[in-house]
Amino acid sequence: MTARIYRPAPNAMQSGKGKSKQWVLVYELVEPPSIDPLMGYTTSTDTRQQVRLTFDSQKDAETYAQKNGIAYSVQPAHDTVPKRSSYPNNFRADRKIPWTH
């Protein structure tokens, strides 16, 4: 029963940073999901994969895992680096790629 602690990436379709500041603890799959022969649904007997705990910091998540005896691994946070762009650069004479409408 191992868990993964990570900070989720922001939504690619949004420019904001909502829901990307908290740390999440999720359990790894113990057994692969199986297909129900009657209906064709994907099923699993492992109910821990439905548990998703959120914490305000990485330290809080690690403390919770240690206190409850949960083996865990931490994925480091991936912070995005904003691209700097300047509108007048579109019209520079020394551009390598010509800009057109």
MODELLER restraints for C-alpha pairs under 7 A, 6 or more apart:
rsr = mdl.restraints
at = mdl.atoms
rsr.add(forms.Gaussian(group=physical.xy_distance, feature=features.Distance(at['CA:1:A'], at['CA:30:A']), mean=6.99, stdev=0.5))
rsr.add(forms.Gaussian(group=physical.xy_distance, feature=features.Distance(at['CA:1:A'], at['CA:70:A']), mean=6.94, stdev=0.5))
rsr.add(forms.Gaussian(group=physical.xy_distance, feature=features.Distance(at['CA:1:A'], at['CA:71:A']), mean=6.72, stdev=0.5))
rsr.add(forms.Gaussian(group=physical.xy_distance, feature=features.Distance(at['CA:2:A'], at['CA:27:A']), mean=6.00, stdev=0.5))
rsr.add(forms.Gaussian(group=physical.xy_distance, feature=features.Distance(at['CA:2:A'], at['CA:28:A']), mean=5.90, stdev=0.5))
rsr.add(forms.Gaussian(group=physical.xy_distance, feature=features.Distance(at['CA:2:A'], at['CA:70:A']), mean=6.38, stdev=0.5))
rsr.add(forms.Gaussian(group=physical.xy_distance, feature=features.Distance(at['CA:2:A'], at['CA:71:A']), mean=4.79, stdev=0.5))
rsr.add(forms.Gaussian(group=physical.xy_distance, feature=features.Distance(at['CA:2:A'], at['CA:72:A']), mean=5.25, stdev=0.5))
rsr.add(forms.Gaussian(group=physical.xy_distance, feature=features.Distance(at['CA:3:A'], at['CA:25:A']), mean=6.46, stdev=0.5))
rsr.add(forms.Gaussian(group=physical.xy_distance, feature=features.Distance(at['CA:3:A'], at['CA:26:A']), mean=5.50, stdev=0.5))
rsr.add(forms.Gaussian(group=physical.xy_distance, feature=features.Distance(at['CA:3:A'], at['CA:27:A']), mean=4.15, stdev=0.5))
rsr.add(forms.Gaussian(group=physical.xy_distance, feature=features.Distance(at['CA:3:A'], at['CA:28:A']), mean=5.55, stdev=0.5))
rsr.add(forms.Gaussian(group=physical.xy_distance, feature=features.Distance(at['CA:3:A'], at['CA:70:A']), mean=6.91, stdev=0.5))
rsr.add(forms.Gaussian(group=physical.xy_distance, feature=features.Distance(at['CA:3:A'], at['CA:71:A']), mean=6.19, stdev=0.5))
rsr.add(forms.Gaussian(group=physical.xy_distance, feature=features.Distance(at['CA:3:A'], at['CA:72:A']), mean=4.49, stdev=0.5))
rsr.add(forms.Gaussian(group=physical.xy_distance, feature=features.Distance(at['CA:3:A'], at['CA:73:A']), mean=6.45, stdev=0.5))
rsr.add(forms.Gaussian(group=physical.xy_distance, feature=features.Distance(at['CA:4:A'], at['CA:25:A']), mean=5.63, stdev=0.5))
rsr.add(forms.Gaussian(group=physical.xy_distance, feature=features.Distance(at['CA:4:A'], at['CA:26:A']), mean=5.41, stdev=0.5))
rsr.add(forms.Gaussian(group=physical.xy_distance, feature=features.Distance(at['CA:4:A'], at['CA:27:A']), mean=6.12, stdev=0.5))
rsr.add(forms.Gaussian(group=physical.xy_distance, feature=features.Distance(at['CA:4:A'], at['CA:28:A']), mean=6.75, stdev=0.5))
rsr.add(forms.Gaussian(group=physical.xy_distance, feature=features.Distance(at['CA:4:A'], at['CA:72:A']), mean=5.54, stdev=0.5))
rsr.add(forms.Gaussian(group=physical.xy_distance, feature=features.Distance(at['CA:4:A'], at['CA:73:A']), mean=5.10, stdev=0.5))
rsr.add(forms.Gaussian(group=physical.xy_distance, feature=features.Distance(at['CA:4:A'], at['CA:74:A']), mean=5.98, stdev=0.5))
rsr.add(forms.Gaussian(group=physical.xy_distance, feature=features.Distance(at['CA:5:A'], at['CA:23:A']), mean=6.79, stdev=0.5))
rsr.add(forms.Gaussian(group=physical.xy_distance, feature=features.Distance(at['CA:5:A'], at['CA:24:A']), mean=5.56, stdev=0.5))
rsr.add(forms.Gaussian(group=physical.xy_distance, feature=features.Distance(at['CA:5:A'], at['CA:25:A']), mean=4.55, stdev=0.5))
rsr.add(forms.Gaussian(group=physical.xy_distance, feature=features.Distance(at['CA:5:A'], at['CA:26:A']), mean=6.68, stdev=0.5))
rsr.add(forms.Gaussian(group=physical.xy_distance, feature=features.Distance(at['CA:5:A'], at['CA:72:A']), mean=6.97, stdev=0.5))
rsr.add(forms.Gaussian(group=physical.xy_distance, feature=features.Distance(at['CA:5:A'], at['CA:73:A']), mean=6.17, stdev=0.5))
rsr.add(forms.Gaussian(group=physical.xy_distance, feature=features.Distance(at['CA:5:A'], at['CA:74:A']), mean=4.77, stdev=0.5))
rsr.add(forms.Gaussian(group=physical.xy_distance, feature=features.Distance(at['CA:5:A'], at['CA:75:A']), mean=6.20, stdev=0.5))
rsr.add(forms.Gaussian(group=physical.xy_distance, feature=features.Distance(at['CA:6:A'], at['CA:23:A']), mean=5.58, stdev=0.5))
rsr.add(forms.Gaussian(group=physical.xy_distance, feature=features.Distance(at['CA:6:A'], at['CA:24:A']), mean=5.46, stdev=0.5))
rsr.add(forms.Gaussian(group=physical.xy_distance, feature=features.Distance(at['CA:6:A'], at['CA:25:A']), mean=6.78, stdev=0.5))
rsr.add(forms.Gaussian(group=physical.xy_distance, feature=features.Distance(at['CA:6:A'], at['CA:74:A']), mean=6.05, stdev=0.5))
rsr.add(forms.Gaussian(group=physical.xy_distance, feature=features.Distance(at['CA:6:A'], at['CA:75:A']), mean=5.08, stdev=0.5))
rsr.add(forms.Gaussian(group=physical.xy_distance, feature=features.Distance(at['CA:6:A'], at['CA:76:A']), mean=6.69, stdev=0.5))
rsr.add(forms.Gaussian(group=physical.xy_distance, feature=features.Distance(at['CA:6:A'], at['CA:77:A']), mean=6.72, stdev=0.5))
rsr.add(forms.Gaussian(group=physical.xy_distance, feature=features.Distance(at['CA:7:A'], at['CA:20:A']), mean=6.46, stdev=0.5))
rsr.add(forms.Gaussian(group=physical.xy_distance, feature=features.Distance(at['CA:7:A'], at['CA:21:A']), mean=6.90, stdev=0.5))
rsr.add(forms.Gaussian(group=physical.xy_distance, feature=features.Distance(at['CA:7:A'], at['CA:22:A']), mean=6.17, stdev=0.5))
rsr.add(forms.Gaussian(group=physical.xy_distance, feature=features.Distance(at['CA:7:A'], at['CA:23:A']), mean=4.49, stdev=0.5))
rsr.add(forms.Gaussian(group=physical.xy_distance, feature=features.Distance(at['CA:7:A'], at['CA:24:A']), mean=5.98, stdev=0.5))
rsr.add(forms.Gaussian(group=physical.xy_distance, feature=features.Distance(at['CA:7:A'], at['CA:77:A']), mean=5.71, stdev=0.5))
rsr.add(forms.Gaussian(group=physical.xy_distance, feature=features.Distance(at['CA:8:A'], at['CA:20:A']), mean=5.39, stdev=0.5))
rsr.add(forms.Gaussian(group=physical.xy_distance, feature=features.Distance(at['CA:9:A'], at['CA:20:A']), mean=5.69, stdev=0.5))
rsr.add(forms.Gaussian(group=physical.xy_distance, feature=features.Distance(at['CA:10:A'], at['CA:17:A']), mean=5.54, stdev=0.5))
rsr.add(forms.Gaussian(group=physical.xy_distance, feature=features.Distance(at['CA:10:A'], at['CA:18:A']), mean=6.72, stdev=0.5))
rsr.add(forms.Gaussian(group=physical.xy_distance, feature=features.Distance(at['CA:10:A'], at['CA:19:A']), mean=6.78, stdev=0.5))
rsr.add(forms.Gaussian(group=physical.xy_distance, feature=features.Distance(at['CA:10:A'], at['CA:20:A']), mean=5.18, stdev=0.5))
rsr.add(forms.Gaussian(group=physical.xy_distance, feature=features.Distance(at['CA:22:A'], at['CA:54:A']), mean=6.28, stdev=0.5))
rsr.add(forms.Gaussian(group=physical.xy_distance, feature=features.Distance(at['CA:22:A'], at['CA:55:A']), mean=5.64, stdev=0.5))
rsr.add(forms.Gaussian(group=physical.xy_distance, feature=features.Distance(at['CA:22:A'], at['CA:56:A']), mean=4.98, stdev=0.5))
rsr.add(forms.Gaussian(group=physical.xy_distance, feature=features.Distance(at['CA:22:A'], at['CA:57:A']), mean=6.45, stdev=0.5))
rsr.add(forms.Gaussian(group=physical.xy_distance, feature=features.Distance(at['CA:23:A'], at['CA:54:A']), mean=5.58, stdev=0.5))
rsr.add(forms.Gaussian(group=physical.xy_distance, feature=features.Distance(at['CA:23:A'], at['CA:55:A']), mean=5.05, stdev=0.5))
rsr.add(forms.Gaussian(group=physical.xy_distance, feature=features.Distance(at['CA:23:A'], at['CA:56:A']), mean=6.12, stdev=0.5))
rsr.add(forms.Gaussian(group=physical.xy_distance, feature=features.Distance(at['CA:23:A'], at['CA:57:A']), mean=5.88, stdev=0.5))
rsr.add(forms.Gaussian(group=physical.xy_distance, feature=features.Distance(at['CA:23:A'], at['CA:58:A']), mean=5.94, stdev=0.5))
rsr.add(forms.Gaussian(group=physical.xy_distance, feature=features.Distance(at['CA:24:A'], at['CA:52:A']), mean=6.70, stdev=0.5))
rsr.add(forms.Gaussian(group=physical.xy_distance, feature=features.Distance(at['CA:24:A'], at['CA:53:A']), mean=5.61, stdev=0.5))
rsr.add(forms.Gaussian(group=physical.xy_distance, feature=features.Distance(at['CA:24:A'], at['CA:54:A']), mean=4.49, stdev=0.5))
rsr.add(forms.Gaussian(group=physical.xy_distance, feature=features.Distance(at['CA:24:A'], at['CA:55:A']), mean=6.23, stdev=0.5))
rsr.add(forms.Gaussian(group=physical.xy_distance, feature=features.Distance(at['CA:25:A'], at['CA:52:A']), mean=5.93, stdev=0.5))
rsr.add(forms.Gaussian(group=physical.xy_distance, feature=features.Distance(at['CA:25:A'], at['CA:53:A']), mean=5.14, stdev=0.5))
rsr.add(forms.Gaussian(group=physical.xy_distance, feature=features.Distance(at['CA:25:A'], at['CA:54:A']), mean=6.36, stdev=0.5))
rsr.add(forms.Gaussian(group=physical.xy_distance, feature=features.Distance(at['CA:25:A'], at['CA:61:A']), mean=6.77, stdev=0.5))
rsr.add(forms.Gaussian(group=physical.xy_distance, feature=features.Distance(at['CA:26:A'], at['CA:49:A']), mean=6.97, stdev=0.5))
rsr.add(forms.Gaussian(group=physical.xy_distance, feature=features.Distance(at['CA:26:A'], at['CA:51:A']), mean=6.35, stdev=0.5))
rsr.add(forms.Gaussian(group=physical.xy_distance, feature=features.Distance(at['CA:26:A'], at['CA:52:A']), mean=5.08, stdev=0.5))
rsr.add(forms.Gaussian(group=physical.xy_distance, feature=features.Distance(at['CA:26:A'], at['CA:53:A']), mean=6.70, stdev=0.5))
rsr.add(forms.Gaussian(group=physical.xy_distance, feature=features.Distance(at['CA:27:A'], at['CA:48:A']), mean=6.23, stdev=0.5))
rsr.add(forms.Gaussian(group=physical.xy_distance, feature=features.Distance(at['CA:27:A'], at['CA:49:A']), mean=5.56, stdev=0.5))
rsr.add(forms.Gaussian(group=physical.xy_distance, feature=features.Distance(at['CA:28:A'], at['CA:49:A']), mean=6.75, stdev=0.5))
rsr.add(forms.Gaussian(group=physical.xy_distance, feature=features.Distance(at['CA:29:A'], at['CA:49:A']), mean=6.48, stdev=0.5))
rsr.add(forms.Gaussian(group=physical.xy_distance, feature=features.Distance(at['CA:33:A'], at['CA:42:A']), mean=6.27, stdev=0.5))
rsr.add(forms.Gaussian(group=physical.xy_distance, feature=features.Distance(at['CA:33:A'], at['CA:43:A']), mean=5.56, stdev=0.5))
rsr.add(forms.Gaussian(group=physical.xy_distance, feature=features.Distance(at['CA:33:A'], at['CA:44:A']), mean=4.79, stdev=0.5))
rsr.add(forms.Gaussian(group=physical.xy_distance, feature=features.Distance(at['CA:34:A'], at['CA:42:A']), mean=5.65, stdev=0.5))
rsr.add(forms.Gaussian(group=physical.xy_distance, feature=features.Distance(at['CA:34:A'], at['CA:43:A']), mean=5.35, stdev=0.5))
rsr.add(forms.Gaussian(group=physical.xy_distance, feature=features.Distance(at['CA:34:A'], at['CA:44:A']), mean=6.12, stdev=0.5))
rsr.add(forms.Gaussian(group=physical.xy_distance, feature=features.Distance(at['CA:35:A'], at['CA:41:A']), mean=5.60, stdev=0.5))
rsr.add(forms.Gaussian(group=physical.xy_distance, feature=features.Distance(at['CA:35:A'], at['CA:42:A']), mean=4.53, stdev=0.5))
rsr.add(forms.Gaussian(group=physical.xy_distance, feature=features.Distance(at['CA:35:A'], at['CA:43:A']), mean=5.91, stdev=0.5))
rsr.add(forms.Gaussian(group=physical.xy_distance, feature=features.Distance(at['CA:36:A'], at['CA:42:A']), mean=6.17, stdev=0.5))
rsr.add(forms.Gaussian(group=physical.xy_distance, feature=features.Distance(at['CA:36:A'], at['CA:43:A']), mean=6.40, stdev=0.5))
rsr.add(forms.Gaussian(group=physical.xy_distance, feature=features.Distance(at['CA:55:A'], at['CA:61:A']), mean=5.82, stdev=0.5))
rsr.add(forms.Gaussian(group=physical.xy_distance, feature=features.Distance(at['CA:65:A'], at['CA:71:A']), mean=6.97, stdev=0.5))
rsr.add(forms.Gaussian(group=physical.xy_distance, feature=features.Distance(at['CA:65:A'], at['CA:72:A']), mean=6.94, stdev=0.5))
rsr.add(forms.Gaussian(group=physical.xy_distance, feature=features.Distance(at['CA:90:A'], at['CA:99:A']), mean=6.56, stdev=0.5))
